[in-house]
Amino acid sequence: MKKKKKEIVNAQIVKEGFEDITKKSNGFINEFKVFIARGNVIDLAVGVIIGNAFSKIVTSLTNNILMPLVGIVIGGFDFTNLSYTFKVWHKTVELKYGIFLQNTVDFLITAFCIFIVIKIMNQIFAKKEAASKEKEAAPKKEEIILLEEIRDLLKENQKTK
């Protein structure tokens, strides 16, 4: 008899523990749903998509406009074809450093474009913040000051009653 009571008590403890875990996991799932529904994740997804498109534009700018001009200035050759070939243990290995140079230039151009975009955005936001600070710093009219004083006096009178 004591054994059955003990088993029932143990079963209840296990059941309660399972319910707690279920509640916690539901809480976790609900918390995840809230996290996904928040604007931050959606903004991040949009940023990644726009970044990918922006990367394609910069790569096209680099490959089709800038690098041919740089090639003309340097001597009229294509950077992507630059490589060094050597033999190691009867095998031929090719180091394609031209592609690396191309990717480095792509990165620098992308970084520069992002820098310009952020600089423009900072200027726009700085102007908006300055305008809002000017509105906040505007002196109050005399009538508003008098009304605020009357309001404060009325509050004091209600507290003393």
N, C-alpha and C positions, 0 to 999 in steps of 0.2 A: 504494500500500500504506500509506504513511504517512497518507494522507488518510482511509482507512477506519479505521485505529486511532484517529485523532483524532476521527472521527465517533462511534465506539463509546464512547470516553472521554466525549465531550460528552453522548451519550445516557445514559450511566450517571450523570453529574452531574445531568442534568435529572431522571432517574428518582429519584435519591436526594433531590433537592430537593423533588420532588412528594410523596415518601413522608413527608418531614419536615413539609410543609404539611398533609398528610392527618392525620398524627399530632397535629399542633398543633390542627387543626380538631376532631378527635375529642376531644382534651383539652379544647378549648373547649366542645364540646357536652356532654361528660361533666361538666365543671365547671358548666355551666348547669343540667344535670339535678340535680346535687347542690344547687345554689342553690335551685332550685324546690322540691325535696323538703324543704328545711330548714323549720323551724317559722316563721321570720321572714316568709316570703312568704305562708304560709298564714295566719298571724296578721294580716298586713296585709290580706289579702283579707276575712277575717272582720270586721276593723275597719271596712273600707269598707262592707260590707253592713250592719253594725249602725249605722254612722254615717248611712247613707242612711235607715234606718228611724227613727232618732232624730231626724233632720232633719224627717221627715214629722210626727212627734209634736209637735215644737216649733212647726212651721208651723201645725198645727191649733190648738195652744194659743194661739198669737198671733192667728190669724185669727178663731177662733170664741169665744175667751174674753176675752183681754186687750184687743185693739183695740176691740171693741164697748164695753167698759167705759171705755176711754180716750176714745172718741167721745162717750159720754154725759157724761163729766166736761167735755170741751172744748165740747160743744154739740150732740151727737147726730148728727154726720155721719160718713160712712165715709171713712177716709183714702185708700183706693184710688181714689176718684173725684176726688181733688184733682188739678188740672192747670191749666196756663196755656197759652192759645192765642194765637198771634200770626201775623201775615202777613209773609212774606218773599218778595219778587219774585213777587207774585201767587199764592203758594202758602201754604196754611195749615199751620202746624207746631204740634203739641201736645206740651208738656213734661209728662209724667205724674210729677210729683214726689211724689204721694201713694203711688204704688207703690214709689218709692225709699224714702220714709219707712217704709213697711210692711216692706220688705226690711231696712232698717237696724235696726228693732225686732226682727225675726226674728233677725238676727245677734247683737244684744246679748243676747237671751234665750238663744240657743244657747250663746254664750260663757259666760254666767252659769251655765247648767246644767252645762256641761262643767267649769267651775271648781269647782262644788259636788261633782260626782262625783269629780274628782281629789283634792279636799281630803279627802273621806271615805276614798278609797283610801289616801292618804298616812297618815291616822290609823291605819287598820287595819294597814298595813305597819309603821308606827312601833311599834305595840304588839307585833307579832310579833318585830321586831328587838330590842326591849327585853327581851322574854322570853327570846330565844335568848342575848343577852349576859349575862343574869342566870345562865343555866345554865352558860355558859362561865366566868363569873367566880366560880362557887361554889368554895370552898376544897376542896382535895383532902384526902381522909381520910389519917390517919397511916399506915394499912396500905399504901395505894397509894404513898405517898412512900417507905416502906421497901422495897417491892417494886421500885420504879424504881431505887433505890440499889443493890439486890442485882443487878439486871439490868445496870446500868452497870459494877459491879465484875466481873461475869462476863465482860463484853465486854472489859474491860481485861486480864483474865487470859489470855483467848484470844489477844489481840494480842501479849502478851509471850512466849508459848510458841513 
